[in-house]
């Protein structure tokens, strides 16, 4: 009927995935799991369903240095994809998430940052996904019965979380983690990134005006 058809993915919300080489992931994850066990034993006393985070200074500890090149590489690749001009940025926080059996993370965002990321150290079966939520609540006001789930109509999408995988996403994108139905702790490393001197570098008007002599600036 038509000579050509196309669907245009307007206003897409990307989530970027980076898988470390298997040997690197095995080495780094093994080291970090040992460190976390040493630093944070005994575990905090928690109520059923609760989870906990470490302090948010892990990126400043020398022992975490082996992971940082991969964080930097993933952030730079994401900024490339977004065509961001300013490239001075800072890790504003980095911490471990420990989800014991039954532990979960309710939907949340990471305010006052540009990009957030998570790197997976240990994801037992039945605790191996992260959920991202459609930031357009009005898009689901009308929900026709579908024959299958497609990203264009889903209000929540799960992305596989596996050891050695790093996921980056806009810090405003709401996300959550379902309860850990596995027998092991689910352990991940989260981090936030913000551009340096954002107001000074980015807040001036982006358009060019005319000078007094009538020429464009």
BAKOLKOL-416557 format. One record per residue (C-alpha): residue number from 0; x, y, z. Coordinates in nm, 3 decimals, m for minus. Last residue first. Example, Ala and Ser with C-alpha at 12.3 -4.5 7.8 and 13.67 -1.06 7.14 Angstrom:
BEGIN
   i       X       Y       Z
   1   1.367  m0.106   0.714
   0   1.230  m0.450   0.780
//
This chain:
BEGIN
   i       X       Y       Z
 216   2.803   3.835   1.731
 215   2.588   3.921   1.433
 214   2.664   4.252   1.270
 213   2.436   4.553   1.310
 212   2.699   4.797   1.433
 211   2.564   4.779   1.790
 210   2.615   4.403   1.794
 209   2.347   4.150   1.706
 208   2.263   3.846   1.918
 207   2.399   3.490   1.929
 206   2.196   3.211   2.087
 205   2.306   2.972   2.364
 204   2.220   3.208   2.650
 203   2.465   3.166   2.944
 202   2.392   2.872   3.175
 201   2.645   2.621   3.046
 200   3.000   2.688   3.163
 199   2.941   2.909   3.466
 198   2.632   2.718   3.577
 197   2.788   2.375   3.532
 196   3.116   2.443   3.705
 195   3.205   2.074   3.667
 194   2.960   1.839   3.495
 193   2.797   1.587   3.728
 192   2.844   1.212   3.768
 191   2.675   0.970   4.007
 190   2.788   0.623   4.110
 189   2.645   0.287   4.207
 188   2.833  m0.034   4.289
 187   2.633  m0.356   4.305
 186   2.578  m0.647   4.541
 185   2.282  m0.888   4.547
 184   2.320  m1.096   4.860
 183   2.277  m1.468   4.812
 182   1.972  m1.696   4.847
 181   1.770  m1.537   4.568
 180   1.429  m1.374   4.582
 179   1.582  m1.028   4.602
 178   1.286  m0.793   4.592
 177   1.250  m0.584   4.273
 176   1.496  m0.307   4.199
 175   1.388   0.043   4.100
 174   1.437   0.316   3.843
 173   1.318   0.669   3.769
 172   1.520   0.844   3.500
 171   1.635   1.185   3.627
 170   1.998   1.069   3.660
 169   2.009   0.991   3.290
 168   2.136   0.634   3.245
 167   2.452   0.428   3.267
 166   2.468   0.049   3.306
 165   2.788  m0.142   3.385
 164   2.795  m0.520   3.345
 163   3.070  m0.736   3.497
 162   2.833  m0.947   3.704
 161   2.486  m0.952   3.551
 160   2.190  m0.716   3.559
 159   1.942  m0.775   3.279
 158   1.727  m0.476   3.196
 157   1.363  m0.464   3.305
 156   1.119  m0.226   3.139
 155   0.834  m0.040   3.306
 154   0.546   0.157   3.155
 153   0.552  m0.052   2.840
 152   0.395   0.080   2.519
 151   0.694   0.165   2.298
 150   0.911  m0.103   2.457
 149   0.689  m0.382   2.322
 148   0.497  m0.635   2.530
 147   0.280  m0.872   2.335
 146  m0.074  m0.903   2.200
 145  m0.163  m0.574   2.365
 144  m0.486  m0.473   2.541
 143  m0.524  m0.100   2.487
 142  m0.375   0.115   2.765
 141  m0.502   0.474   2.774
 140  m0.357   0.693   3.051
 139  m0.026   0.521   2.997
 138   0.158   0.799   2.813
 137   0.046   1.049   3.077
 136   0.303   0.908   3.320
 135   0.589   1.011   3.089
 134   0.912   0.918   3.273
 133   0.865   0.551   3.176
 132   1.013   0.343   3.457
 131   1.341   0.150   3.452
 130   1.365  m0.184   3.632
 129   1.693  m0.355   3.725
 128   1.747  m0.727   3.682
 127   1.935  m1.023   3.829
 126   1.779  m1.097   4.166
 125   1.595  m1.421   4.086
 124   1.930  m1.594   4.026
 123   2.211  m1.427   4.221
 122   2.356  m1.096   4.105
 121   2.706  m1.025   4.238
 120   2.947  m0.748   4.136
 119   2.725  m0.535   3.916
 118   2.813  m0.181   3.813
 117   2.556   0.098   3.838
 116   2.555   0.439   3.677
 115   2.411   0.785   3.708
 114   2.443   1.074   3.466
 113   2.365   1.444   3.501
 112   2.345   1.493   3.877
 111   2.139   1.715   4.106
 110   1.882   1.448   4.192
 109   1.937   1.070   4.165
 108   1.595   0.916   4.093
 107   1.377   0.669   4.283
 106   1.144   0.371   4.252
 105   1.169   0.142   4.556
 104   1.490  m0.058   4.612
 103   1.453  m0.417   4.732
 102   1.568  m0.657   5.004
 101   1.396  m0.994   5.038
 100   1.723  m1.185   5.066
  99   1.996  m0.931   5.128
  98   2.037  m0.633   4.894
  97   2.373  m0.463   4.935
  96   2.427  m0.142   4.740
  95   2.784  m0.015   4.725
  94   2.873   0.351   4.700
  93   3.012   0.615   4.465
  92   2.943   0.987   4.489
  91   3.000   1.312   4.302
  90   3.215   1.157   4.029
  89   3.334   1.472   3.858
  88   3.314   1.619   3.511
  87   3.511   1.841   3.275
  86   3.398   1.745   2.926
  85   3.191   2.042   2.815
  84   3.048   1.991   2.468
  83   2.801   1.709   2.528
  82   2.720   1.522   2.206
  81   2.486   1.288   2.398
  80   2.653   0.978   2.253
  79   2.994   1.129   2.324
  78   2.888   1.201   2.683
  77   2.790   0.835   2.713
  76   3.124   0.718   2.575
  75   3.306   0.948   2.818
  74   3.103   0.811   3.110
  73   3.170   0.450   3.009
  72   3.543   0.510   2.977
  71   3.565   0.693   3.309
  70   3.379   0.417   3.492
  69   3.596   0.155   3.321
  68   3.912   0.340   3.421
  67   3.773   0.365   3.779
  66   3.732  m0.008   3.848
  65   4.100  m0.084   3.916
  64   4.126   0.222   4.149
  63   3.876   0.091   4.405
  62   4.148  m0.010   4.653
  61   4.282   0.344   4.651
  60   3.963   0.474   4.818
  59   3.823   0.794   4.669
  58   3.578   0.610   4.442
  57   3.432   0.443   4.754
  56   3.327   0.774   4.908
  55   2.950   0.722   4.919
  54   2.931   0.537   5.253
  53   2.782   0.191   5.219
  52   2.423   0.124   5.119
  51   2.148  m0.083   5.276
  50   1.848  m0.300   5.198
  49   1.528  m0.360   5.389
  48   1.276  m0.632   5.308
  47   1.280  m0.788   5.654
  46   1.418  m0.539   5.910
  45   1.789  m0.478   5.908
  44   2.078  m0.503   6.156
  43   2.383  m0.368   5.976
  42   2.632  m0.624   5.841
  41   2.926  m0.736   6.052
  40   3.131  m0.697   5.842
  39   3.145  m0.392   5.618
  38   3.513  m0.336   5.545
  37   3.623  m0.697   5.512
  36   3.323  m0.813   5.309
  35   3.344  m0.503   5.094
  34   3.712  m0.566   5.028
  33   3.660  m0.933   4.938
  32   3.376  m0.840   4.701
  31   3.594  m0.572   4.545
  30   3.882  m0.809   4.471
  29   3.666  m1.081   4.320
  28   3.471  m0.831   4.114
  27   3.788  m0.679   3.972
  26   3.944  m1.014   3.874
  25   3.631  m1.175   3.731
  24   3.534  m0.855   3.550
  23   3.878  m0.823   3.394
  22   3.877  m1.185   3.276
  21   3.526  m1.155   3.131
  20   3.595  m0.834   2.942
  19   3.372  m0.562   3.092
  18   3.018  m0.524   2.964
  17   2.899  m0.169   2.897
  16   2.529  m0.084   2.870
  15   2.377   0.256   2.795
  14   2.018   0.340   2.885
  13   1.856   0.566   2.629
  12   1.538   0.770   2.676
  11   1.399   0.847   2.329
  10   1.238   1.182   2.261
   9   1.123   1.073   1.914
   8   1.181   0.716   1.801
   7   1.058   0.775   1.441
   6   0.864   0.486   1.293
   5   0.898   0.446   0.918
   4   0.695   0.335   0.618
   3   0.781   0.332   0.249
   2   0.603   0.302  m0.084
   1   0.277   0.243   0.096
   0   0.000   0.000   0.000
//
